[in-house]
Amino acid sequence: MKKVYIIFLLMYVSVSAYCQMNKLDISGKWQSETPVVSSALLDHYVFDGENNAFEFRTNEYNGLNRVIAIGGDFEIKTDSLLYTVKYTLEYVGGFPIRSMSTTLCDSWELIEGEVKRNEFVGNTIIEKAILRKNFDEKCGVEYLLIDDKVFYKIDY
């Protein structure tokens, strides 16, 4: 009986260690389309693996975006990324002008508004995406495929 217990304990420790080693770590900042950071960021995710928090930020070249970010918690289950959306950051007020910098919106941008945090209290929104993590040999960087859209790991 003692041998069975020891064997069971060793198997449990081995399986637990294996599962911990193979847990997918997606911590960091991941930008869509390219690993190159220019004067502003494209659509990008920030994943905090320690706190299981995420924030998706929209393309900074779009000067007319009212929704700036979506955030909350995430969980990885096998090849699925589960989002629990808890808030948005939204640009409120302001007015449009022709910008001195070129944006995605024919040089239009909103100014003199303010960013407000919109909490989803009691209305938990859960979304699911297919997740894969790979390495781009040509660029020499890791990337995520989130529902087949590429997000490159960036240091910014």
HELIX and SHEET records of a PDB file:
HELIX    1   1 LYS A    2  MET A   21  1                                  20    
SHEET    1   A 9 TRP A 108  GLU A 119  0                                        
SHEET    2   A 9 SER A  80  ARG A  98 -1                                        
SHEET    3   A 9 VAL A  67  LYS A  77 -1                                        
SHEET    4   A 9 ALA A  53  ARG A  57 -1                                        
SHEET    5   A 9 HIS A  44  ASP A  48 -1                                        
SHEET    6   A 9 GLY A  28  SER A  32 -1                                        
SHEET    7   A 9 LYS A 149  ILE A 154 -1                                        
SHEET    8   A 9 VAL A 141  ILE A 146 -1                                        
SHEET    9   A 9 ILE A 125  ASP A 136 -1                                        
END                                                                             
